[in-house]
Amino acid sequence: MVPQDCCTLNANDLARVDSLFQRAELLTFPGTPPQAFHEQLIPPLMTVLQSQQASIWLTGNELPVRLFAAAIDISEQTDPDTQSELNRAASEISDWETVATADAISHARCPVGRGEGTVVRVRRELIPSRQLVVEFQFASGVEIAEETEETLHVMCGIVAEYHRGRLLNDVQHQTSQLRQLAVLSRALHQKLDHRHVASVLAGDATTLCAADRISVLRCGSTRSRLVAVTGVTTINDRADVSQAAERLVNELRRCNQNPDWITADSIVSEGTIADGSQSLSNDRATQAVQESLRISGAKSIRVMPLNSNPESWDGAIGAVVFERFSVSENSLFPDESRTANNVVFDVIADAAQAFGNALEFERRSLAGRVRAISDSVQSLRFLAAGSVLLAAALFLSLVPADFDIEVTGQMQPEMRRRVFAPDGGVIRKVFVRNEQQIRAGDILLEIRNPELDIEEQRVRGEIQTTVSRQAAVEAARHGQGGSALQKVSTNQLSSEKKLLEQRLETLERQLELIRSQIDALSVRSPINGRVLRRDLVSDLQARPVQQGQQLLEIIQPDGAWQLELRVPDRVIRHVLGAQEAIAAPAETKSETAAAGSGLPVRFILRTAPESTWQETLSGVSGVTDLDETGQLSSLATVPLTSVQPDDLRPGAGVIASIRCGRRPIGFVWFRELIEFVQTHVLF
């Protein structure tokens, strides 16, 4: 019979312990996170062994460090994570280590402040300089059975095997880091070129420094300038990320601070880091850190001066910005983080030496001086080019020039009429020739409409039939008709006579209307003038025409002449705007002056391009329609007063330029390009 206060294990407990150990052995590979490994093993084992608290310690040359702690809530239990409790427990482990042997186990009474009970410690050696201590605390008065001690021995061995593998993996990782550091050092010192050094540091040091992206900046007397970024071949100084990195380095350099890895969530208030170990001295530095994290999208960031002493900005020739875009789990062993930090310091120190040597060589050597002179010349070229561009921009935007709109059109008499076919049919005869002088009312041509001819014959036939019927009815009324009409009453004959009279009247009106339509097919000239139609007879004689079809044109060459210009729809707004601009001043002038106001128009005749004439625009049509080329345009008219009569030819083509005021010369020169961008790029 086992006492109630004895910590013994029955068959079920042993089976549970065996299952826990088997599962833990499956997790002993180094890739398992330490926290997950401990949580899978220690709390369930505490439940089986009825332990109140458990801790795992790592001992060595320095004060022991607790790797894991777990506790079951009991009354009056102290907080195992307080600093005083940690220091007390570490001191106890140190004292025990001085007298304990390898793989030792001890029972001790709980010290003051840790409650009543028994503490069982088991130690296993990981490597000659490191030991693992597993500590379980049991309630007061509980006797520790042999099975419990054996279980703790086995559990400690499993945990030690897991951490031994991790330490071995860390040693291999450190060895690999040393090899990578040697390769990186050779690459950094390969060329005496600070851009090469920065590119190697940004491209090859990300793995060694446990960063996803590295940015290298060169520090000048007043500001820092970005030189190289991981994965970027050409630096864009205007990019938001580049400017944010430069502002961050400038602010931290100004306040002489280089804090460790910072995340956006770790800045709690007034620049204080959440763990309390570091803080930013001013709001500008805090804002620079937050802005850089926001723009770059990084989860954490760290800035170190490129100096022989990476902890100080004094004499720094550059700066390195490390960024991480994912949250990595903290290292389990303190030495791991210290080793990683030492690797970063070694990289920075080596890079600072190579960077400084390159800058010194560039400053003192002939090639460096030539490069400096080349940079100066290039700077002067950039300055000169910028000055030229600025002067050109001012010239194009401020210097005014005449703004002309080029259009095309024709020369025509002001008095002219187009003759159209009044109805469909076939032209029977043409009475005029091209350029023949005629008077108003002269017959130009005759059109024959077969349908009207047939309709006229039909109506004439019905009239004759009606007249014959009317004569028969009249004879019947006087007793002279045939036997059929004699049998009809007198009243019926009178009624039929009236109907025949009405029908005859209707037919005569129809015949009169048809005759008027036939007479209208004799096309007459509406005005005095000259006939215009090339090949008039051959084009129209015996040819079918449709109603509304233009047949020819009558002009008065002895009257006033004008230009009919087609202003394209895309530039009509400039002409209308210039008209409105001169309309207001014209209203204040006298009627004589106002009558002569208008947009100047310069033009040449295609038949006489050697001469240039100038007239004044009289008006622009308020309607946009399709011109002869099928393009949308508006009609503008220009009266002709200076062209000699010998040069007046109906329909002669002209090229005209409408003066629309003065505009900046840049707009005048590049108007079509500006309008193309507005309509095809920006829209």
C-alpha positions in Angstrom: 0.0 0.0 0.0 1.5 3.3 -1.1 1.1 6.3 1.2 -1.1 9.1 0.0 1.7 11.7 0.2 4.2 9.6 -1.8 4.7 10.6 -5.5 4.5 7.2 -7.1 3.5 6.2 -10.7 1.0 3.6 -11.5 0.7 1.6 -14.7 -1.5 4.3 -16.4 1.0 7.1 -15.4 3.9 5.1 -16.7 2.1 4.6 -20.0 1.4 8.3 -20.3 5.1 9.1 -19.5 6.2 6.6 -22.1 3.9 8.2 -24.7 5.2 11.7 -23.8 8.9 10.6 -24.1 8.2 9.0 -27.5 6.5 12.1 -28.8 9.4 14.3 -27.4 12.0 12.1 -29.1 10.2 12.8 -32.4 10.7 16.6 -31.8 14.4 16.5 -30.8 15.6 17.6 -34.3 17.2 21.1 -34.2 14.5 22.6 -36.4 11.8 22.3 -33.7 11.3 25.7 -32.0 12.4 25.5 -28.3 9.2 26.9 -26.9 7.1 24.3 -28.8 9.4 21.4 -27.7 9.3 22.4 -24.0 5.5 23.0 -24.0 5.0 19.5 -25.6 7.0 17.8 -22.8 7.2 19.7 -19.5 3.5 20.7 -18.6 2.1 17.2 -19.4 4.9 15.6 -17.3 4.2 18.0 -14.4 0.6 16.8 -14.4 1.6 13.2 -14.3 4.2 13.7 -11.6 1.9 16.1 -9.6 4.6 18.8 -9.7 3.8 22.4 -8.9 6.6 24.2 -10.8 9.3 23.2 -13.3 12.2 25.1 -14.9 15.0 24.4 -17.3 18.3 26.1 -16.8 21.5 26.5 -18.9 24.7 26.8 -16.9 28.2 27.7 -17.9 30.9 30.2 -17.2 28.3 33.0 -16.4 25.2 33.2 -14.2 22.7 30.4 -15.2 20.0 31.4 -17.6 16.5 30.0 -17.4 15.3 28.6 -20.7 11.8 27.6 -19.8 9.4 27.8 -16.8 6.0 26.4 -16.1 3.8 26.4 -13.0 0.4 25.1 -11.9 -1.7 27.8 -10.2 -1.6 27.3 -6.4 -2.5 29.7 -3.6 0.2 32.0 -2.3 2.6 31.1 -5.2 5.2 33.7 -6.1 5.6 35.0 -9.6 8.5 32.9 -11.1 9.3 35.6 -13.7 10.1 38.5 -11.2 13.7 39.6 -11.4 14.4 38.9 -7.7 13.1 35.4 -8.0 15.2 34.8 -11.1 18.3 36.1 -9.5 17.7 33.9 -6.3 17.0 30.8 -8.3 20.1 31.4 -10.5 22.2 31.8 -7.4 20.9 28.5 -6.0 21.8 26.7 -9.2 25.3 28.2 -9.2 25.9 27.1 -5.6 24.6 23.6 -6.4 26.8 23.4 -9.5 29.9 24.0 -7.5 29.4 20.8 -5.5 27.4 18.6 -7.8 28.9 16.0 -10.2 28.0 15.2 -13.7 24.5 13.9 -14.2 23.8 14.5 -10.6 20.4 14.6 -8.9 19.6 16.3 -5.6 16.7 16.9 -3.3 16.5 20.2 -1.5 14.0 22.1 0.6 12.3 25.0 -1.1 14.1 28.3 -0.2 12.3 31.1 1.5 9.9 32.9 -0.8 9.2 29.9 -3.0 6.6 28.2 -0.9 6.8 24.9 1.1 7.9 21.8 -0.7 10.8 19.8 -2.2 12.9 20.8 -5.2 14.4 18.0 -7.3 17.2 19.0 -9.7 18.7 16.9 -12.4 21.8 17.9 -14.4 23.2 16.7 -17.7 26.3 17.9 -19.5 25.7 19.2 -23.0 29.3 20.1 -23.9 32.3 20.6 -21.7 31.4 24.2 -21.0 27.7 23.9 -20.8 25.3 22.0 -18.5 21.5 21.6 -18.5 19.7 21.6 -15.2 16.0 20.5 -14.9 14.3 21.6 -11.8 10.9 20.2 -10.5 9.2 21.5 -7.3 6.8 19.3 -5.4 4.4 20.0 -2.6 5.5 19.9 1.1 5.5 16.4 2.6 5.5 14.6 -0.7 7.9 11.7 -0.8 9.8 11.4 -4.1 9.6 7.9 -5.3 12.3 6.1 -7.3 10.1 6.0 -10.4 9.8 9.7 -10.3 13.6 10.2 -10.1 14.1 7.8 -13.0 11.4 9.6 -15.0 13.2 13.0 -14.4 16.5 11.4 -15.4 15.1 10.2 -18.7 13.3 13.5 -19.3 16.5 15.4 -18.6 18.4 13.2 -21.1 15.8 13.9 -23.8 15.9 17.6 -23.2 19.7 17.6 -23.1 19.9 15.6 -26.4 17.6 18.2 -28.0 19.7 21.2 -26.8 23.0 19.3 -27.6 21.8 19.1 -31.2 20.9 22.7 -31.3 24.3 23.7 -29.9 26.0 21.5 -32.5 23.9 23.1 -35.2 24.8 26.5 -33.9 28.5 25.6 -34.0 28.1 24.5 -37.6 26.2 27.7 -38.4 29.0 29.8 -36.8 31.6 28.0 -38.8 29.7 28.6 -42.0 29.4 32.3 -41.0 33.1 32.6 -40.5 33.7 31.2 -44.0 31.1 33.6 -45.4 32.7 36.4 -43.5 36.1 35.6 -45.0 34.6 35.5 -48.6 32.8 38.8 -47.9 36.0 40.4 -46.6 37.9 39.5 -49.8 35.1 40.8 -51.9 34.9 44.1 -50.0 38.7 44.7 -50.4 38.8 43.6 -54.0 38.5 47.1 -55.5 39.3 50.6 -54.2 35.9 51.9 -55.2 33.4 52.9 -52.5 30.5 52.1 -54.8 31.8 48.6 -55.3 32.2 48.2 -51.5 28.6 49.4 -50.9 27.3 47.1 -53.6 29.1 44.0 -52.2 27.9 44.9 -48.7 24.3 45.4 -49.8 24.2 42.3 -52.0 26.3 39.7 -50.1 25.9 40.5 -46.4 22.1 39.9 -46.0 22.5 36.3 -44.8 25.4 37.1 -42.4 23.5 40.0 -40.9 20.1 38.2 -40.7 18.5 41.0 -42.7 16.2 40.9 -45.8 17.5 44.1 -47.2 20.6 46.3 -46.7 20.9 49.9 -47.7 24.4 51.6 -47.7 24.7 55.4 -47.4 27.6 57.7 -47.6 27.7 60.3 -44.9 28.8 63.8 -46.0 29.3 66.9 -43.8 25.6 67.8 -43.7 23.6 65.0 -45.2 23.8 61.3 -46.2 23.3 60.0 -49.6 22.1 56.5 -50.7 24.8 54.5 -52.5 23.6 50.9 -52.8 20.5 48.8 -51.9 20.0 45.1 -52.0 18.5 43.9 -55.3 18.6 47.4 -56.9 21.0 48.2 -59.7 20.2 51.9 -60.2 19.5 54.1 -57.3 16.5 56.5 -57.6 17.2 59.4 -55.3 13.7 60.7 -55.7 12.0 57.5 -54.6 10.1 57.7 -51.3 12.0 54.8 -49.9 15.4 56.4 -50.7 14.4 59.7 -49.2 13.0 58.0 -46.1 16.3 56.1 -45.6 18.3 59.3 -45.9 16.1 61.2 -43.5 16.3 58.3 -41.0 20.2 58.2 -41.1 20.4 62.0 -40.9 18.1 62.2 -37.8 19.9 59.3 -35.9 23.2 60.8 -36.8 22.2 64.2 -35.5 21.1 62.8 -32.2 24.1 60.3 -32.1 22.0 57.1 -31.6 22.0 53.7 -33.2 19.4 51.6 -31.4 19.0 47.8 -31.9 16.3 46.3 -34.0 13.1 48.4 -33.8 9.6 47.5 -34.8 6.6 49.8 -35.3 4.8 48.2 -32.3 7.9 48.5 -30.0 7.7 52.4 -30.0 5.3 52.9 -27.2 5.5 56.7 -26.4 7.9 59.5 -26.7 10.4 57.3 -28.6 10.7 54.8 -25.8 11.2 51.2 -27.0 8.8 48.7 -25.5 11.4 46.6 -23.7 12.8 49.8 -22.0 16.4 49.0 -22.9 16.7 51.8 -25.4 14.9 54.9 -26.5 15.0 57.6 -29.2 16.0 61.0 -27.9 13.7 63.3 -30.0 10.4 63.2 -31.8 12.1 63.8 -35.2 14.1 60.6 -34.9 10.9 58.7 -33.8 9.0 60.0 -36.8 11.9 59.2 -39.1 11.9 55.5 -37.9 8.1 55.2 -38.1 8.0 56.8 -41.6 10.8 54.5 -42.9 8.9 51.5 -41.6 5.7 52.6 -43.1 7.1 53.5 -46.5 9.4 50.4 -46.9 6.9 48.0 -45.5 9.5 46.4 -43.2 8.6 44.8 -39.9 11.8 45.8 -38.1 14.7 48.1 -38.9 18.2 48.8 -37.5 20.7 51.5 -38.4 24.5 51.2 -37.7 27.2 53.7 -38.5 29.8 52.6 -40.9 32.7 53.1 -38.6 35.6 51.2 -37.0 33.5 51.5 -33.8 30.0 50.6 -35.0 28.5 51.9 -31.7 29.4 55.5 -32.3 28.6 58.0 -35.0 31.9 60.0 -34.4 33.9 59.9 -37.5 31.4 57.7 -39.4 32.0 57.7 -43.1 28.7 56.0 -43.9 25.7 54.2 -42.5 24.1 50.8 -43.0 20.3 50.3 -42.7 19.1 46.7 -42.1 15.5 45.8 -42.7 13.5 42.7 -42.0 10.2 42.0 -43.7 9.2 39.1 -41.5 9.1 38.5 -37.8 11.7 35.9 -36.8 11.6 34.0 -33.5 14.2 35.2 -31.0 17.1 32.9 -30.4 16.9 30.5 -27.4 20.4 30.8 -26.1 21.7 34.3 -25.2 25.0 33.5 -26.7 23.4 33.0 -30.1 22.1 36.5 -30.2 25.4 37.8 -29.0 27.3 35.8 -31.6 25.0 37.0 -34.3 25.5 40.6 -33.1 29.3 40.1 -33.1 29.1 38.9 -36.7 27.2 42.0 -37.7 29.8 44.1 -35.8 32.6 42.3 -37.7 30.9 42.9 -41.0 30.5 46.6 -40.3 34.0 47.0 -39.1 35.5 45.2 -42.1 33.2 47.1 -44.5 34.1 50.4 -42.8 37.8 49.8 -43.4 37.2 48.9 -47.0 34.9 51.8 -47.5 37.3 54.2 -45.9 40.3 52.9 -47.9 38.3 53.4 -51.1 37.3 56.9 -50.2 40.9 57.8 -49.2 42.2 56.3 -52.5 39.6 58.2 -54.5 40.6 61.4 -52.7 44.4 61.1 -53.1 45.1 59.0 -56.2 45.4 60.4 -59.7 42.4 58.3 -60.8 40.5 59.6 -57.8 41.4 63.2 -58.6 40.5 62.7 -62.3 37.2 61.2 -61.1 36.6 64.1 -58.8 37.4 66.5 -61.6 35.1 64.5 -63.9 32.4 64.6 -61.3 32.9 68.4 -60.9 32.7 68.8 -64.7 29.7 66.6 -64.8 28.1 68.7 -62.1 28.9 71.8 -64.0 27.4 70.2 -67.1 24.3 69.3 -65.1 24.2 72.8 -63.8 24.6 74.3 -67.2 22.1 71.9 -68.7 19.6 72.8 -65.9 20.2 76.5 -66.5 19.6 76.1 -70.2 16.5 74.1 -69.6 15.2 76.7 -67.1 16.0 79.5 -69.6 14.3 77.6 -72.3 11.2 77.0 -70.1 11.1 80.7 -69.2 11.5 81.7 -72.9 8.8 79.3 -74.1 6.3 80.3 -71.4 6.9 84.1 -71.1 7.9 85.3 -74.6 4.8 86.1 -76.7 4.4 85.3 -80.4 1.8 85.7 -83.1 -0.7 82.8 -82.9 -2.0 81.8 -86.3 -4.4 79.1 -87.3 -3.8 77.7 -90.8 -6.9 76.7 -92.8 -7.9 76.1 -96.3 -10.8 77.3 -98.5 -12.0 78.6 -101.8 -12.6 82.0 -103.5 -16.2 82.5 -104.5 -18.5 85.4 -105.5 -20.8 86.5 -102.7 -23.9 86.4 -105.1 -24.3 82.9 -106.4 -27.1 80.4 -106.6 -27.1 76.7 -106.9 -29.8 75.2 -109.2 -31.4 71.9 -108.1 -33.7 69.5 -109.9 -37.3 70.3 -108.8 -38.4 66.7 -109.4 -37.1 63.4 -110.6 -36.9 62.6 -114.3 -34.8 62.7 -117.4 -33.2 65.9 -118.8 -34.7 66.3 -122.2 -32.7 69.3 -123.4 -30.0 71.7 -122.1 -30.3 75.3 -123.4 -27.1 76.8 -122.0 -23.3 76.2 -122.0 -20.6 76.6 -119.4 -19.7 80.2 -118.5 -22.6 81.5 -120.7 -24.1 84.9 -119.6 -27.8 84.6 -118.8 -30.6 86.7 -117.3 -33.0 85.9 -114.6 -35.9 83.8 -115.9 -34.0 82.3 -118.8 -34.7 78.6 -119.3 -31.6 76.6 -118.4 -32.8 73.1 -119.2 -35.9 71.0 -119.4 -36.7 67.8 -117.5 -39.2 65.2 -118.7 -41.0 63.1 -116.0 -42.7 60.1 -117.6 -44.9 59.6 -114.6 -46.3 63.2 -115.0 -46.8 62.6 -118.7 -48.8 59.4 -118.1 -50.7 61.1 -115.3 -51.6 64.0 -117.7 -52.8 61.6 -120.4 -54.9 59.7 -117.8 -56.6 62.9 -116.5 -57.3 64.1 -120.1 -58.9 60.7 -120.9 -61.1 60.9 -117.8 -62.1 64.5 -118.8 -63.2 63.4 -122.3 -65.1 60.4 -120.8 -66.8 62.7 -118.3 -67.7 65.3 -121.1 -69.2 62.5 -123.2 -71.2 61.1 -120.3 -72.4 64.6 -119.5 -73.6 65.1 -123.2 -75.5 61.8 -123.0 -77.3 62.8 -119.8 -78.2 66.1 -121.3 -79.7 64.5 -124.3 -81.7 62.1 -122.2 -83.3 64.9 -120.3 -84.6 66.4 -123.6 -85.9 63.0 -124.9 -83.1 62.4 -127.4 -81.3 59.6 -125.5 -81.4 55.9 -126.1 -84.0 53.5 -124.8 -81.9 52.9 -121.6 -81.7 56.6 -120.7 -85.4 57.2 -121.4 -86.3 54.8 -118.7 -84.4 56.9 -116.1 -86.4 59.5 -114.3 -85.7 63.2 -114.7 -84.6 63.6 -111.1 -82.0 60.9 -111.4 -80.7 62.5 -114.6 -80.4 65.9 -112.8 -78.5 64.3 -109.9 -76.1 62.6 -112.2 -75.5 65.8 -114.2 -74.4 67.6 -111.0 -72.1 64.7 -110.1 -70.5 64.8 -113.6 -70.1 68.6 -113.4 -68.3 68.2 -110.0 -66.1 65.4 -111.3 -65.2 67.5 -114.4 -64.3 70.4 -112.2 -62.0 68.2 -110.1 -60.3 66.6 -113.2 -59.7 70.1 -114.6 -58.0 71.2 -111.4 -55.9 68.0 -111.4 -54.9 68.7 -115.0 -54.0 72.3 -114.1 -51.8 71.0 -111.2 -50.0 68.5 -113.5 -49.4 71.2 -116.1 -47.8 73.4 -113.4 -45.6 70.6 -112.4 -44.6 70.0 -116.0 -43.9 73.7 -116.5 -41.7 73.6 -113.3 -39.6 71.0 -115.0 -38.4 73.8 -117.3 -35.6 75.0 -114.9 -35.0 78.8 -115.1 -32.2 81.0 -113.8 -33.0 82.7 -110.5 -30.5 85.6 -111.0 -28.6 87.4 -113.7 -25.1 85.9 -114.0 -22.9 83.3 -115.5 -23.4 79.5 -115.8 -20.8 77.4 -114.0 -20.7 73.7 -114.8 -17.9 72.0 -116.7 -19.0 69.6 -119.5 -22.6 70.8 -118.9 -24.2 69.2 -122.0 -22.3 65.9 -121.9 -23.0 65.5 -118.2 -26.7 66.3 -118.2 -28.2 65.8 -121.6 -30.6 62.8 -121.5 -29.4 61.9 -118.0 -31.7 60.8 -115.2 -31.8 63.1 -112.2 -33.4 62.9 -108.7 -35.3 65.5 -106.9 -33.0 67.9 -105.1 -29.9 67.0 -107.1 -27.6 69.9 -107.8 -27.5 70.6 -111.6 -25.4 73.7 -112.0 -24.4 77.0 -110.4 -25.1 80.6 -111.3 -22.6 83.3 -110.2 -22.3 87.1 -110.6 -18.6 87.7 -111.2 -19.1 91.4 -111.4 -20.2 91.6 -107.8 -18.5 91.3 -104.5 -16.2 88.3 -103.8 -15.3 86.5 -100.6 -13.2 83.6 -99.2 -15.0 80.7 -97.8 -12.7 79.0 -95.3 -13.3 75.7 -93.5 -12.0 76.0 -89.9 -11.5 72.5 -88.5 -13.5 71.6 -85.4 -10.3 71.0 -83.3 -9.1 74.6 -83.6 -12.4 76.5 -83.9 -12.3 77.4 -80.2 -9.1 79.5 -80.7 -10.8 81.5 -83.5 -14.0 82.1 -81.5 -11.9 83.0 -78.4 -9.9 85.6 -80.4 -13.2 87.0 -81.8 -14.6 87.4 -78.3 -11.4 89.1 -77.2 -11.7 91.8 -79.8 -15.5 92.1 -79.6 -15.4 93.9 -76.2 -13.0 96.7 -77.2 -14.8 97.2 -80.4 -18.0 98.0 -78.6 -16.4 101.0 -77.1 -15.3 102.4 -80.4 -17.2 104.3 -83.0 -19.4 102.5 -85.5 -16.9 103.1 -88.3 -14.1 101.6 -86.3 -16.2 98.7 -85.0 -17.3 97.9 -88.6 -13.6 97.4 -89.6 -12.7 95.3 -86.5 -12.0 91.6 -87.0 -9.4 89.0 -87.0 -6.6 89.6 -89.6 -6.4 86.9 -92.3 -3.4 86.4 -94.5 -3.7 84.1 -97.5 -2.3 83.0 -100.8 -3.9 81.6 -103.9 -2.9 78.1 -105.0 -2.9 79.5 -108.5 -0.6 82.4 -107.6 1.4 81.4 -104.5 4.0 84.1 -105.1 1.5 86.8 -103.9 0.2 87.3 -100.3 -3.0 89.2 -99.5 -4.4 90.3 -96.2 -8.0 90.8 -95.3 -10.3 90.7 -92.3 -12.5 87.9 -91.1 -16.2 88.9 -91.2 -17.8 86.0 -89.4 -17.9 82.4 -88.4 -20.9 80.1 -88.9 -22.5 78.9 -85.7 -23.0 75.5 -87.1 -20.4 72.7 -87.5 -20.9 70.3 -90.4 -19.0 68.0 -92.7 -16.8 69.5 -95.4 -15.9 68.0 -98.8 -13.2 65.8 -97.1 -15.7 64.4 -94.6 -14.2 66.3 -91.6 -16.1 68.4 -89.1 -15.5 72.1 -89.7 -17.2 75.5 -89.5 -17.5 78.0 -92.4 -15.7 81.3 -92.0 -16.1 84.1 -94.6 -13.6 86.8 -95.5 -14.7 89.7 -97.9 -12.1 90.3 -100.6 -11.2 93.9 -101.3 -7.6 93.9 -102.4 -7.4 91.1 -104.9 -7.1 92.2 -108.5 -10.0 91.2 -110.9 -7.7 89.1 -113.0 -6.9 86.9 -110.0 -10.6 86.3 -109.2 -11.5 82.8 -110.2 -14.5 81.0 -108.8 -13.6 78.0 -106.7 -9.9 78.8 -106.7 -8.2 77.1 -103.7 -6.6 79.3 -101.0 -4.3 78.7 -98.0 -5.1 81.1 -95.2 -3.7 82.0 -91.8 -6.1 83.5 -89.2 -4.4 85.7 -86.6 -5.8 84.7 -83.2 -3.8 87.2 -81.1 -0.6 86.5 -79.2 0.3 83.5 -77.1 3.4 82.2 -75.4 5.9 81.0 -78.0 6.0 77.6 -76.5 2.3 77.1 -77.0 2.5 78.5 -80.6 5.3 76.1 -81.5 4.1 73.0 -79.7 0.3 73.5 -79.9 -0.4 70.4 -81.9 1.7 68.2 -79.5 0.0 69.7 -76.5 -3.4 69.1 -77.9 -2.4 65.5 -78.9 -1.4 64.8 -75.3 -4.6 66.4 -74.0 -6.9 64.4 -76.3 -5.0 61.0 -76.6 -2.9 60.7 -73.5 -4.5 62.6 -70.6 -8.1 61.8 -71.7 
